[in-house]
Amino acid sequence: MVAHLLRLKLTLLRNSLRRSPWQIVGIIFGALYGISVLVLLFAGLFYLSISDAELARTAVVLAGATAVLGWALIPILATGVDLTLDPARFVTFAVPLPKLLTGLAVGGLIGVPGAVTLLAALGSAAIWWRSPAALAAGLVCAIIAVFTCIIAARVTVAASTSLSSSRRFKDISGLVAIIPLVLLGPLIGGTMSGISNAQEYLPSLARTLSWTPLGAVWSVPGDVALGQPGPAAAKLGIAVVFLALLAWAWKVLLVRALVTPPHNAGARRKGGKLGFFGLFPATPTGAVAARALTYWIRDPRYGASLLIIPLLVVVLLFLNRSEGPPVLPLLLGPLVAFLLAYGLSADIAYDNTAFALHISTGVSGAADRAGRVIACAVFAVPVVLLATVLPCLVLGEADLLPVLLGVSLAMLLSGLGLSSVVSARYTYNVPLPGENAFKTQPGSGGRTILVQSLGMLAQLALVLPVLALALAAVLTGTALLGWLTLAAGLLLGSGLLLAGIRVGGRWMDRRAPELLASVSVNK
């Protein structure tokens, strides 16, 4: 049966190449790329074969662990997995599951990635030619490693396929894409630091990985060559157990996929629950607040702005690696308040045509403005307080707490008031409902940048009195000025918030139809 499955895959592959000349071109380019990679790998392996055994083990473990991780992650992030032998096609043929799994696993070797991985693994075993025992162990471990890679790819793809039927998973996976971009600076800095300390760091990393499922199988031949049979046997056990667990997980996921087809998880929800509408009062302001808070929690476009906050902590800690005082982490509270408050300025733009509900039901502009502010404040106030208080306590700067609380609250409250005015008068293009949270409409960049830049400058100008008091309190070290900063931040922020709700509400009442027209089209 396994041989029959392999012949079937070769036949299907040959027939597909006959139908599409461009697929032949793709196979040729893929093969040329694989050959070039193999040439470089074999050159490096030849150098390792005549080098110190410790260096060879370190290099093989690091490269092998990277290969296993790549096989597990790249298919779900970029390329997908080869489904020439799609398991769903065998549902009606009653193929025994063990034989089906074996055939699919061996069939994974047919193709450029599988062939390159197999040859590279066998080449890594050949570097131990000076030790017959290590060479034999290397050949056995190479086979284990190759099937670990192939089955790991099948497991991650099968798991992600079952999850992808959920819209929540799709939204979260889209938001996660921004993390590497935000952390690009820290990642580059950490990589450069690691390279500069590679002589001490990489061997330690390889020793750690050699006791994990990612690197254990690659470390066994090196341990044998270095005369360490005990660790070699233990790591071989780790590799075999890991491969067995992967095979079991693949079997479970495959059975579930064949028996239960993908479905929309949202279709099974029960009705009768009002969500946030059951928590807020039955008033226009309460209804708007419940609706807006629901969007803040469930709409990935709002989640994109919230995702920046925890990443901001990492960036500030990275930028403050110097030996000086930890100033930047103390600014976390004001920065979070600044970002959350101005995020409200896109609220109506995110509504798109749903804003018509507010007009048709006669919701006043003040109720609309107040409801959206309340929804944002439900989570913004606790987050800002935590972002302000925790750095002060952790860094032992409790004397700065009144100053930073005053600045943070002034930023948040005045920013919410300003956003209530800005969003009622000026709109800019945002991703449409259901689109990628980071999509930018062509040609809208200039207007968006202009509105956002002027709004942020206005937000800073509004809190200048509080900033001046805060600066005086820090420079003089006077506790009284610190408490005055807190009081000024609360009073000024509250006044500007109430004024923003009133002014923004009046503007919305006067130009609600124009506002609906501006947010209902994709400019």
Secondary structure, DSSP 8 states (H G I E B T S, - for coil): -HHHHHHHHHHHHHHHHHH-HHHHHHHHHHHHHHHHHHHHHHHHHHHHHTS-HHHHHHHHHHHHHHHHHHHHHHIIIII----TT-GGGGGGGT--HHHHHHHHHHHTTSSHHHHHHHHHHHHHHHTTTT-HHHHHHHHHHHHHHHHHHHHHHHHHHHHHHHHTTSHHHHHHHHHHTTHHHHTHHHHHHHHHHHHHTHHHHHHHHHHHHTTSTTTHHHHHHHHHHTT-HHHHHHHHHHHHHHHHHHHHHHHHHHHHHHHS----GGGG--S---GGGGTS-SSHHHHHHHHHHHHHHH-HHHHHHHHHHHHHHHHHHHHT-SSS---GGGGHHHHHHHHHHHHGGGHHHHHGGGGHHHHHTT--HHHHHHHHHHHHHHHHHHHHHHHHHHHHHHTT-GGGHHHHHHHHHHHHHHHHHHHHHHHHH-------TTS-TT---TT-HHHHHHHHHHHHHHHHHHTHHHHHHHHHHHHH--HHHHHHHHHHHHHHHHHHHHHHHHHHHHHHHHHHHHHHHHHSS--
